[in-house]
Amino acid sequence: MKILVVGSGAREHAIAKALDRTADVYTYMGRKNPGLARLSVNYEVNDESDFGSIIKFAKDNEVELAFIGPEAPLEKGIVDELAKEGIPSVGPTKKAAQIETNKAFMRQLFDDYNIPGSIKHGTFYDLDEAFKYIDEFGDPVVIKPIGLTGGKGVKIVGDQLADNNEAKEYVKEIFDQKMGGFEGVVIEELLLGEEYTIQAFVDGEHILPMPAAQDHPHAFEGNKGPITGGMGSYSDKNHLLPFLTKKDYDESVSIMKQTIDAIKEEAEPYKGILYGQFMLCADGPKIIEYNARFGDPESMNVLSLLEYDLAQIARQIVDGELNTVVFSNKASVCKYVVPDKYPNTEANDTIVTIDEEKINDLDAEVYYAAVYSDENDDIKLTSSRAIAVLAVRDTISESEKACEEAINYINGEVYHRRDVATEALLNEKIEHMKEIRG
């Protein structure tokens, strides 16, 4: 089968690597990702929002279906455009993708269909009404632009914001800048608990969940600093997490299934990958938000454990015939290597050296993210997360140690969070959840 992967990051590298086991991979990417380039039968480096070029590339290479990696093309309707040319996609239509691209749509869906796991919230397109809601709410709030902001728009009182007065200042900034493409804001209650993610394959009606994972979005060790793209993530061999029970997991999947049913009624059948970001609270799972595609880095955790043909799953998704999937009973740890001073880095062309052979000898894997290769095949950094390293072992502890050992073979002006998935950090989370649940 010929499959087109759209996107140029580590998530897409992981998707392509899994597809490459049984399919011919063709890639359309915004910058030359060296890992994707090596895997691809053919590739094109061009603007990922240029749907005409994507369609031409797909037709020229006679691809049978497309696998859409990032959210931006989904928001703009790439799945709809490819469908007009007879090319089905693993990814939701523009209307169905609103579960990620429009936070107001997502919260309204939960209200209208009485889906469990919702929280106190308000959506506002009037600044004074937003201010009044914050004043009357009293407790700390979470401020979210309605549209996409590259994962960097959410700000939390007690974290990036000192108090609700600062929250109001940020709301005004969102309105003034039309951040995320909307002159509006979603304001939510601040939840107490532990965050986790569950991703699922969805064919419009059926949902096949994947192992749970926990991301670490803070830039610095000890969960300090600004919230960025994930700095690392882990999964456990029982497909749960040290603080997450089977009951919690099943309740979360039920919320996702009810969401899929509601999207089908309200918009169009949802086909692709659904990523549920949850908070485990004293009274059970609450939904923070959804992504309409694989997470990054969580895609690497689950796809490394997949014991089923991803190309076949892709075909079942577009045909509406999902039936089964198998993941190995192993633990995984992924850590991101980023430029020094991240996230306050500017675009640069610093070269990093990566001894992939030594890393592979350790039975670890490298996934290329925001890097590019030049005419000399040197790997150069940009200003964002650069290289993900993943290890799979029998336990989280063994995976974490193997991941750390592998990172020793990446050299340059780089940094990574050494504490991701360490025993000390996991114990903190277990104890935190015990306190929350009493």
C-alpha positions in Angstrom: 0.0 0.0 0.0 1.2 3.5 -0.8 0.5 5.9 2.1 1.2 9.7 2.2 2.3 11.1 5.5 1.8 14.9 5.9 4.0 16.7 8.4 7.6 17.1 9.4 8.1 16.5 13.1 8.9 13.6 15.4 5.2 12.6 15.5 5.2 12.1 11.8 8.6 10.3 12.0 7.0 7.9 14.4 3.9 7.4 12.2 6.1 6.8 9.1 8.3 4.4 11.0 5.3 2.3 12.0 3.8 2.4 8.5 7.1 1.5 6.9 6.9 -2.0 8.4 4.4 -3.0 5.7 3.7 0.0 3.4 5.5 2.3 1.0 5.7 5.7 2.7 5.6 9.0 0.8 6.1 12.2 2.8 5.1 15.8 2.3 6.9 18.0 4.9 7.4 21.6 5.6 11.1 21.2 6.2 13.5 18.3 5.5 13.3 16.0 8.4 16.3 13.6 8.0 14.5 10.7 9.6 11.4 11.0 7.4 13.5 11.5 4.3 15.4 8.3 4.9 12.1 6.3 5.4 10.3 7.7 2.3 10.1 6.2 -1.1 9.7 9.8 -2.2 9.2 13.1 -0.4 8.6 16.7 -1.1 9.6 19.7 1.1 7.1 22.5 0.7 4.4 24.6 2.5 2.1 22.2 4.4 -0.8 24.6 3.9 -0.5 24.4 0.1 -3.2 21.8 -0.5 -2.8 22.0 -4.3 0.8 20.9 -4.0 -0.1 18.1 -1.6 -2.8 16.8 -3.9 -0.4 16.9 -6.9 2.3 15.1 -5.0 -0.3 12.5 -3.8 -1.6 11.9 -7.4 1.9 11.9 -9.0 2.9 9.1 -6.6 -0.5 7.3 -6.8 -0.9 7.1 -3.0 -3.9 5.2 -1.8 -4.6 7.1 1.4 -3.1 9.9 3.5 -2.2 10.0 7.2 -2.3 13.6 8.5 0.1 14.4 11.3 -0.3 18.0 12.6 -3.4 19.9 13.5 -3.0 23.0 11.3 -3.8 21.3 8.0 -6.8 19.6 9.7 -8.1 23.0 10.8 -7.9 24.2 7.2 -9.7 21.2 5.8 -7.0 19.0 4.2 -9.1 15.9 4.7 -12.0 17.4 2.8 -9.8 18.5 -0.1 -8.1 15.2 -0.4 -11.5 13.4 -0.3 -12.7 15.5 -3.3 -9.8 13.9 -5.2 -10.7 10.4 -4.1 -8.0 10.1 -1.5 -9.3 9.1 2.0 -7.4 10.2 5.1 -6.6 9.1 8.6 -7.8 12.4 10.1 -11.0 14.2 10.8 -12.8 16.5 8.4 -12.7 20.3 9.0 -16.0 20.1 10.9 -15.1 17.1 13.0 -11.7 18.5 13.8 -13.3 21.3 15.7 -13.0 19.1 18.8 -9.5 20.5 18.9 -9.5 23.6 16.7 -12.4 25.3 18.5 -12.5 25.0 22.3 -15.8 26.7 22.5 -17.3 23.9 20.2 -15.7 21.2 22.4 -17.2 22.6 25.7 -20.6 23.3 24.1 -20.6 19.7 22.8 -20.2 18.4 26.4 -23.0 20.7 27.6 -25.4 19.8 24.8 -24.9 16.0 25.0 -24.5 15.8 28.8 -21.1 14.0 28.4 -19.5 13.1 31.7 -16.1 14.5 32.7 -17.0 18.2 32.1 -16.0 21.1 34.3 -17.1 24.6 35.2 -16.5 26.9 32.3 -17.6 29.8 30.3 -17.1 31.0 26.7 -17.0 34.8 26.1 -16.9 37.1 23.1 -17.4 40.2 25.1 -14.5 41.4 27.3 -16.6 42.9 30.1 -18.6 39.7 30.4 -15.3 37.7 30.6 -14.0 40.0 33.4 -17.3 39.7 35.3 -17.2 35.9 35.1 -13.6 35.9 36.5 -14.6 38.3 39.3 -17.7 36.3 40.3 -15.9 33.0 39.9 -13.5 33.9 42.7 -11.4 30.8 42.6 -8.2 30.4 40.4 -9.0 30.0 36.7 -7.5 28.6 33.5 -7.5 30.9 30.4 -7.6 29.4 26.9 -7.8 31.1 23.5 -10.6 29.5 21.5 -8.5 28.5 18.5 -5.1 26.9 17.8 -2.0 28.5 19.4 0.6 25.8 18.8 0.1 24.4 22.3 1.4 27.6 24.0 -1.8 29.6 24.5 -3.1 28.1 27.8 -2.2 30.0 31.0 -3.0 29.0 34.5 -3.5 31.1 37.7 -0.8 29.9 40.1 1.5 28.9 37.3 2.0 31.4 34.5 -0.4 33.9 36.0 0.0 35.2 39.5 -3.7 35.8 40.3 -7.1 36.4 38.7 -6.2 40.0 38.0 -3.3 38.8 35.8 -5.8 36.4 34.2 -7.9 39.4 33.2 -4.9 41.1 31.7 -4.2 38.0 29.6 -7.8 37.8 28.5 -7.5 41.4 27.2 -4.3 40.3 25.4 -6.2 37.4 23.7 -9.0 39.8 22.6 -6.6 42.5 21.4 -4.5 40.0 19.4 -7.4 37.8 18.3 -5.2 35.0 19.5 -6.0 31.7 17.9 -8.0 33.5 15.3 -10.9 34.4 17.6 -11.8 37.5 19.5 -13.0 35.4 22.3 -11.9 33.2 25.2 -12.7 30.1 27.2 -12.4 30.4 31.0 -12.3 27.2 33.0 -12.0 26.1 36.6 -8.5 25.1 37.8 -8.5 21.3 38.4 -6.5 19.6 41.1 -5.1 16.2 40.2 -2.7 14.4 37.8 -2.9 14.9 34.0 -2.7 11.9 31.6 -3.5 11.2 28.0 -5.3 8.4 26.2 -5.2 8.2 22.4 -7.5 6.1 20.3 -8.0 4.9 16.8 -11.5 6.0 15.6 -13.4 5.0 12.4 -16.5 7.2 12.8 -18.2 4.8 15.1 -15.8 2.4 16.7 -13.0 3.4 19.1 -9.9 1.4 19.9 -8.0 2.9 22.8 -4.2 2.8 23.2 -2.0 2.6 26.3 -2.3 5.6 28.7 0.7 8.0 28.8 1.8 11.0 30.9 3.4 14.0 29.3 5.7 16.5 31.1 4.9 19.9 29.5 6.9 22.1 31.8 10.3 23.2 30.3 12.4 22.7 33.4 13.1 19.9 35.9 10.8 19.6 38.9 7.8 20.6 36.6 9.0 24.2 36.7 9.0 26.9 34.1 6.7 27.7 31.2 4.4 25.1 29.7 5.8 24.1 26.3 5.5 21.2 23.9 6.0 18.0 25.9 9.5 17.5 27.2 9.0 13.8 27.7 6.4 11.1 28.4 6.1 7.6 29.6 3.8 4.6 29.6 3.6 1.5 31.7 3.5 -2.2 30.8 0.0 -2.7 32.0 -1.1 0.2 29.7 -2.2 2.1 32.8 -0.1 4.5 34.9 1.3 4.3 38.5 -1.6 6.5 39.7 -4.3 5.4 37.2 -6.6 2.5 37.9 -8.4 0.3 35.3 -11.6 1.9 36.4 -10.2 5.4 35.8 -9.0 4.3 32.3 -12.3 2.7 31.4 -14.2 5.8 32.5 -11.9 7.9 30.3 -12.5 5.7 27.3 -16.2 5.9 27.9 -16.0 9.7 27.8 -14.1 9.6 24.5 -16.7 7.2 23.0 -19.6 9.5 24.0 -17.6 12.4 22.5 -17.3 10.6 19.2 -21.0 9.8 19.1 -21.8 13.5 19.8 -19.4 14.7 17.1 -21.2 12.4 14.6 -24.5 13.9 15.6 -23.4 17.6 15.7 -20.9 17.7 12.8 -19.7 14.7 10.8 -18.3 11.2 11.6 -14.9 11.4 13.2 -12.2 9.3 11.6 -8.6 9.3 12.6 -6.8 9.6 15.9 -8.4 11.1 19.0 -6.2 12.3 21.8 -7.9 12.9 25.1 -6.1 15.0 27.7 -7.5 14.2 31.1 -7.1 15.3 34.7 -7.6 12.6 37.3 -9.4 14.4 40.2 -10.8 13.3 43.5 -14.1 12.4 41.9 -12.7 10.7 38.8 -11.5 11.7 35.3 -12.2 15.2 33.9 -11.5 16.2 30.3 -9.1 19.1 29.9 -9.1 19.1 26.1 -8.9 17.0 22.9 -6.4 16.9 20.1 -7.6 15.7 16.7 -4.4 13.8 16.0 -1.5 11.9 17.7 0.2 13.6 20.6 3.9 14.6 20.5 5.7 12.9 22.3 3.0 10.4 23.3 2.7 9.1 19.7 6.2 7.6 20.1 5.3 5.8 23.3 2.3 4.0 21.9 3.5 3.4 18.3 6.7 1.8 19.7 4.4 -0.7 21.5 2.1 -1.4 18.6 2.1 -5.1 17.6 -0.4 -4.6 14.8 -0.1 -3.4 11.2 -0.6 0.4 11.3 -1.1 0.4 7.5 -4.0 -2.1 8.0 -5.4 0.0 10.8 -5.3 3.1 8.6 -7.3 1.2 5.9 -9.8 0.0 8.5 -10.2 3.6 9.8 -11.1 5.0 6.4 -13.3 2.1 5.6 -15.1 2.2 9.0 -14.1 -1.3 9.8 -11.9 -1.1 13.0 -12.0 -4.3 14.9 -8.9 -5.1 17.0 -5.5 -3.8 17.9 -2.6 -5.2 20.0 0.1 -3.5 22.1 3.0 -5.2 23.8 3.1 -5.3 27.6 6.2 -3.2 27.9 6.9 0.2 29.4 8.3 3.1 27.4 10.0 6.4 28.1 10.5 9.2 25.7 12.7 12.3 26.4 13.1 15.4 24.3 16.4 17.0 23.6 16.0 20.8 23.0 18.2 23.8 22.3 20.0 25.4 25.3 17.8 28.1 26.9 14.7 26.6 25.4 11.9 27.8 25.2 13.6 31.2 25.0 15.6 30.3 21.9 15.7 32.1 18.6 16.1 30.4 15.2 19.6 29.2 14.8 21.7 26.8 12.7 23.6 25.1 15.5 24.8 21.7 14.4 24.2 18.7 16.6 25.9 15.3 16.2 23.9 12.1 16.8 25.5 8.7 16.9 22.4 6.8 15.8 24.4 3.5 15.5 25.4 3.6 19.2 21.9 4.6 20.2 20.4 1.7 18.2 23.0 -0.7 19.7 21.4 0.2 23.1 18.0 -0.8 21.7 16.8 2.8 21.8 15.3 4.9 19.1 15.8 8.5 17.7 12.9 10.6 16.3 13.7 13.8 14.6 11.6 16.8 15.4 12.3 20.5 14.8 15.6 20.0 13.0 16.6 20.1 9.4 19.4 18.7 7.4 21.5 20.9 5.0 23.3 20.0 1.8 26.1 18.4 3.8 23.5 16.3 5.7 24.5 18.1 8.9 21.6 18.1 11.5 20.8 21.7 12.5 18.6 23.0 15.3 15.8 25.4 15.0 14.3 27.2 18.0 12.0 24.4 19.1 12.2 20.8 20.4 14.8 19.0 18.4 15.3 15.3 19.0 13.2 12.7 20.8 14.9 9.6 22.3 12.8 6.6 23.2 13.5 3.3 25.0 11.2 0.3 25.6 11.8 -2.1 28.4 10.0 -4.3 31.0 9.7 -1.5 33.5 9.5 2.3 33.5 12.7 2.5 35.5 14.6 0.3 33.0 13.3 2.4 30.1 14.2 5.7 31.8 17.8 4.5 32.5 18.2 3.3 28.9 16.8 6.6 27.6 19.4 8.6 29.6 22.2 6.4 28.4 21.2 6.8 24.8 21.0 10.6 25.1 24.8 10.6 25.9 25.3 10.0 22.2 23.7 13.4 21.2 26.1 16.2 21.4 25.8 20.0 20.9 24.3 23.0 22.7 21.3 21.1 24.0 19.4 20.3 27.2 16.9 17.8 28.3 14.8 17.1 31.4 16.7 14.3 33.2 13.8 13.9 35.7 11.2 12.7 33.3 9.9 9.3 34.4 12.4 8.9 37.2 11.4 7.0 40.3 11.4 10.2 42.4 9.1 12.0 40.1 6.7 9.1 39.8 6.6 8.7 43.6 5.6 12.4 43.8 2.7 11.8 41.5 1.5 8.7 43.3 1.6 10.5 46.6 -0.1 13.6 45.1 -2.9 11.4 43.9 -3.3 9.8 47.3 -3.6 13.2 48.8 -6.2 14.3 46.2 -8.3 11.2 46.7 -7.9 11.2 50.5 
